[in-house]
Amino acid sequence: MDKERISFFDLLRGIAILLVFINHIPHNSYLINEGTLFIYKKIFLFGTYGVQLFYIVSAITLMISLYRKNQIDVKKFYIKRIFRIVPIFYLGILLHILYFSFFSQYNNELLDLKNIILNVSFLNNIIPPSNDLILGGSTIATEMNFYLILPFFYFFINSYLKSLIFSLLYLILIFLFNRASFNLFDGDLFGNANFYRTIFVQMYVFSLGLNFFYIFKEKLLENEKIINLKNLNKIIPHIFIAILIFIFEKSEPEYFYFRNMLFVSTVFFIIVSIFFTLKLNFNNNIILKLIEKI
């Protein structure tokens, strides 16, 4: 993959980081409260979807890496992922344990042995979600959960049509499960804030990255520079998917309800696909280059 394509995905990562940063600004009651204007809430809280943009990019770049090697050594793949994430993650957990031990009023809840084991084993976002020992730990756990099952996608979901069918069927499945969960979880919906972050929901988001990879596979792997507008025909099903998600029933809490996250993720996929098709060179835009360097 040439430098233009690397820059494109670095730009997307930079945008994702900025969105997450925006989301964490108003974690104070004087910024977000009952008197805050609705539009301000929307702007700040929209930043949470930066995580989903990162997941999409992660799936794309991982598939590029696997396909450029022509074959996958599952053992080496897992070892590489573990050593890339685990050391710094465990160091972060250790520092947070020391902090919570001395300064946090929630230390009994956070430092429960079961909770520590779930965090260390990257199961802290599995139902029912536990408490993160490190801020954003559930995001890391979800990424690691995806690494675990990525070889399955490499071997079995190995075409655009298969990835599209998987995305659609999985989307239908989680909506049906959300309906059924009202009884399973004592009136709590699967899509509510406590559950939307799990790999069970985020799998759809990762699948959008697979869709993107197979749509632009030749362009990504063979450095093809010709603009092929026919590729955009393959995002038409996703436009209909986004419309269907949008008109689906609303629920509270509205900001973090997973329906919104699925809709925004699908729109991200559509926008990224269009930009990737029409323009890859951002070298002349100072602002975009700055975001890329982030």
C-alpha positions in Angstrom: 0.0 0.0 0.0 1.6 3.3 -1.1 2.0 6.5 1.0 -1.2 8.1 -0.3 -3.3 5.2 1.1 -1.3 5.1 4.4 -2.0 8.9 4.7 -5.7 8.4 4.0 -6.1 5.9 6.9 -3.9 8.0 9.2 -6.2 10.9 8.5 -9.2 8.8 9.4 -7.5 7.8 12.7 -6.7 11.4 13.4 -10.4 12.3 12.9 -11.4 9.4 15.2 -9.0 10.7 17.9 -10.4 14.2 17.6 -14.0 13.0 17.9 -13.1 11.0 21.0 -11.4 14.1 22.5 -14.5 16.2 21.8 -16.6 13.6 23.6 -14.4 13.7 26.7 -14.4 17.5 27.0 -17.8 17.9 28.7 -17.3 15.3 31.4 -18.2 18.1 33.9 -21.7 19.1 35.0 -21.2 22.7 34.1 -20.8 21.8 30.5 -23.5 19.0 30.2 -26.5 19.4 32.4 -30.3 19.9 32.1 -29.8 23.5 31.0 -27.3 22.8 28.2 -28.7 23.6 24.8 -29.6 20.5 22.8 -27.3 21.3 19.9 -24.3 21.6 22.2 -25.1 18.2 23.7 -25.3 16.7 20.3 -22.0 18.1 19.2 -20.1 16.9 22.3 -21.8 13.5 22.5 -21.3 12.8 18.8 -17.6 12.4 19.6 -18.3 9.0 21.1 -18.6 7.6 17.6 -15.0 8.3 16.9 -14.4 4.8 18.4 -16.5 3.3 15.7 -14.6 5.1 13.0 -11.4 3.7 14.5 -12.9 0.1 14.5 -13.7 0.4 10.8 -10.2 1.6 9.9 -8.7 -1.1 12.1 -10.6 -3.9 10.2 -9.5 -2.4 6.9 -5.8 -2.2 7.7 -5.7 -5.6 9.3 -7.2 -7.2 6.3 -4.7 -5.4 4.0 -1.9 -6.7 6.2 -3.2 -10.3 6.1 -3.8 -10.3 2.4 -0.4 -8.8 1.5 1.2 -11.7 3.2 -0.9 -14.1 1.1 -1.4 -16.5 4.0 -2.0 -16.2 7.7 0.0 -17.9 10.5 -2.7 -17.8 13.2 -0.2 -18.4 16.0 2.1 -15.6 14.9 -0.8 -13.3 14.3 -2.0 -13.7 17.9 1.4 -13.4 19.4 2.0 -10.1 17.4 -1.3 -8.7 18.6 -0.7 -9.7 22.2 2.8 -8.1 22.4 1.5 -4.9 20.7 -1.3 -4.4 23.1 -0.8 -6.3 26.4 2.4 -4.8 27.9 1.2 -1.1 27.8 -2.4 -2.2 28.7 -1.2 -4.1 31.7 1.0 -1.2 32.7 -2.0 1.1 32.5 -4.0 -1.2 34.6 -1.3 -1.3 37.3 -1.1 2.5 37.4 -4.9 2.7 37.7 -5.0 0.1 40.5 -2.5 2.2 42.4 -4.5 5.3 41.8 -7.9 3.7 42.7 -6.3 2.2 45.9 -5.4 5.5 47.3 -7.6 8.2 45.8 -10.8 6.8 44.4 -14.0 6.4 46.5 -15.0 3.6 44.1 -12.0 1.4 44.9 -14.0 -1.5 46.4 -16.1 -1.8 43.3 -13.2 -1.4 40.8 -10.6 -3.5 42.7 -12.9 -6.5 43.1 -10.9 -9.6 42.2 -13.5 -10.7 39.6 -13.4 -7.3 38.0 -9.6 -7.3 37.8 -9.5 -10.8 36.2 -12.1 -9.7 33.6 -10.1 -6.6 32.7 -6.8 -8.5 32.5 -8.3 -11.2 30.3 -10.0 -8.6 28.0 -13.5 -9.8 29.0 -14.5 -6.6 30.8 -16.9 -5.7 28.1 -18.7 -9.1 27.8 -22.2 -9.2 29.2 -22.8 -8.1 31.9 -20.2 -5.4 31.4 -17.8 -4.9 34.3 -16.1 -1.7 35.4 -13.0 -0.6 33.4 -9.8 -0.5 35.5 -8.3 1.7 32.9 -10.2 4.5 31.1 -11.3 3.3 27.7 -10.4 -0.3 28.7 -13.6 -1.6 27.2 -12.6 -0.2 23.8 -9.2 -2.1 24.0 -11.0 -5.2 25.0 -13.4 -5.0 22.1 -10.4 -4.6 19.7 -8.7 -7.7 21.2 -12.0 -9.6 21.0 -12.0 -8.8 17.2 -8.4 -9.9 16.9 -9.4 -13.3 18.3 -12.0 -13.9 15.6 -10.4 -12.1 12.7 -8.8 -15.3 11.3 -12.4 -16.7 10.9 -13.3 -13.7 8.7 -10.1 -14.1 6.7 -10.9 -17.7 5.9 -14.6 -17.7 5.6 -15.9 -14.2 4.9 -13.6 -13.8 2.0 -15.6 -11.8 -0.6 -17.6 -8.6 -0.9 -20.9 -10.5 -1.2 -20.2 -12.7 1.8 -19.2 -9.7 3.9 -22.3 -7.8 2.9 -24.6 -10.7 3.7 -22.8 -11.1 7.0 -23.3 -7.4 7.9 -27.0 -7.5 7.0 -27.8 -10.7 8.8 -25.8 -9.7 11.8 -27.6 -6.3 11.9 -31.0 -8.1 11.8 -29.8 -10.5 14.5 -28.8 -7.8 17.0 -32.0 -5.8 16.5 -34.0 -9.0 17.1 -31.9 -9.8 20.2 -32.5 -6.2 21.4 -36.2 -6.9 21.3 -35.9 -10.2 23.1 -33.5 -8.8 25.7 -36.2 -6.8 27.3 -37.4 -10.0 28.9 -34.0 -11.6 29.3 -32.4 -8.7 31.2 -35.4 -7.7 33.4 -36.6 -4.8 31.3 -33.2 -3.7 30.1 -32.5 -3.4 26.4 -29.4 -4.9 24.8 -28.8 -1.7 23.0 -28.7 0.5 26.0 -25.5 2.2 27.1 -24.2 -0.7 29.2 -24.3 -3.1 26.3 -23.7 -1.2 23.1 -19.9 -1.2 23.6 -19.6 -5.0 23.6 -18.1 -7.0 20.8 -21.6 -8.5 20.2 -22.8 -5.1 18.9 -19.5 -3.7 17.6 -19.1 -6.8 15.3 -21.4 -5.0 12.8 -19.0 -2.0 12.8 -16.0 -4.1 12.2 -17.9 -5.9 9.4 -18.2 -2.5 7.6 -14.4 -2.4 7.5 -14.5 -5.8 5.8 -17.1 -4.5 3.3 -14.7 -1.6 2.5 -11.7 -3.9 2.0 -13.5 -6.2 -0.4 -15.0 -3.3 -2.4 -11.5 -1.7 -2.9 -9.4 -4.8 -2.6 -7.6 -4.3 -5.9 -7.0 -0.6 -5.2 -5.7 -1.3 -1.7 -3.4 -4.2 -2.6 -2.2 -3.4 -6.1 -1.8 0.4 -5.8 -4.3 1.0 -8.6 -4.7 4.8 -9.0 -7.5 4.8 -11.6 -10.8 6.2 -10.2 -13.4 3.5 -10.7 -16.9 4.9 -10.0 -18.3 1.4 -10.4 -17.1 0.7 -6.9 -19.6 3.2 -5.6 -22.4 0.9 -6.8 -21.5 -1.5 -4.1 -22.2 1.0 -1.3 -25.9 1.4 -2.5 -27.0 -1.5 -0.2 -25.5 0.4 2.7 -27.4 3.5 1.9 -30.6 1.5 2.1 -29.3 -0.1 5.4 -28.7 3.4 6.8 -32.2 4.5 5.9 -33.7 1.4 7.5 -31.7 1.9 10.7 -32.7 5.6 10.8 -36.5 4.9 10.5 -36.3 2.1 13.1 -37.9 2.8 16.5 -36.1 5.2 18.8 -35.3 4.5 22.4 -33.8 6.2 25.5 -31.1 7.0 26.4 -31.0 8.5 22.9 -27.4 9.6 22.8 -25.8 6.2 23.5 -28.5 3.9 22.2 -26.9 1.4 19.9 -29.3 2.2 17.0 -27.7 5.6 16.7 -24.2 4.1 16.8 -25.1 1.6 14.0 -26.6 4.4 11.9 -23.6 6.7 12.3 -21.1 3.9 11.6 -22.9 3.0 8.4 -22.8 6.7 7.3 -19.1 6.8 8.2 -18.6 3.8 5.9 -20.5 5.5 3.0 -18.6 8.8 3.4 -15.2 7.1 3.7 -15.9 5.0 0.6 -16.9 8.0 -1.5 -13.8 10.0 -0.4 -11.5 7.0 -1.0 -13.0 6.6 -4.5 -12.8 10.2 -5.6 -9.8 11.7 -3.9 -6.8 10.1 -2.1 -4.2 12.9 -2.2 -4.6 15.3 0.8 -1.1 16.5 0.7 -2.0 20.0 -0.3 -4.4 20.6 2.6 -2.6 21.8 5.7 -5.5 21.2 8.1 -6.0 17.6 6.9 -2.2 16.9 7.1 -2.2 18.2 10.7 -5.0 15.9 11.6 -3.2 13.0 9.9 -0.1 13.7 12.0 -2.2 13.4 15.2 
